[in-house]
Amino acid sequence: MITLKPNENKEIVKKYFDDNGFKFLATSGVLEAKCAEEILGFCLYYLDKEGMEILKLSPNDDLSLADGILRSTIHVACEKFVLNITYGENADASLFEKLNFIKDKEKRLLDADKLFGGCNCHN
């Protein structure tokens, strides 16, 4: 069974950020997709009361898994009443486009309302 949830261990979160070349902050978070103890994918983000910035979504070659990880990450923000969700300037924008989650390309804004619909992935 696949589980998708944030890892609350700050040392593990810091390692993800270090390994992927991002600065670790108090607002840093990682959502992991796991099957038992095997990590299938992850999403790195910064989250505070003003918004969420998604830095990296992996994998980018399995759209169904990436869609589930992205939806779960957006859900984490929505649980905190945060709907201003953007992707970082170095994030793979083409992945968000394939997943049909981009609301405003110029502002790098993702559409949190898509969380409540079905998968709209585009190959």
C-alpha positions, 0 to 999 in steps of 0.5 A: 500500500502506498502512503503519502504524508509529510515527514515530520523528522526535521533531520530527514527534511534537512537531508532532503533539502541538502541533497537537492541543493535547497536552503533548509528553513524553519518553513521547510517540508517534505511529503513522501510517497512510500510503499512500506519503507521504499520511497517512491517519490517526494515533494519539497516545499516551504509552507507558512501562513502566507503560502506554499512554494513547491520547490521540487516534485519527484518523480517527473516520469510517472504522471500518476504518482506525481499527480498523487504527490502534488495533490497530497502536498496541496492538501497539506497547505489546504489543511492550514487554510493556505490556498496561495500555492506557487512553484519555485523558479527552478521547479519543473514547470512542464510537470505542473503543466502536464498535470494541468495544475497551473493557474497563472504561469507568470506568477507561477501560481498553482490551482488549489481548486484542482485538488477536488477534481479528478486527474487531468494529466496531459502526456 
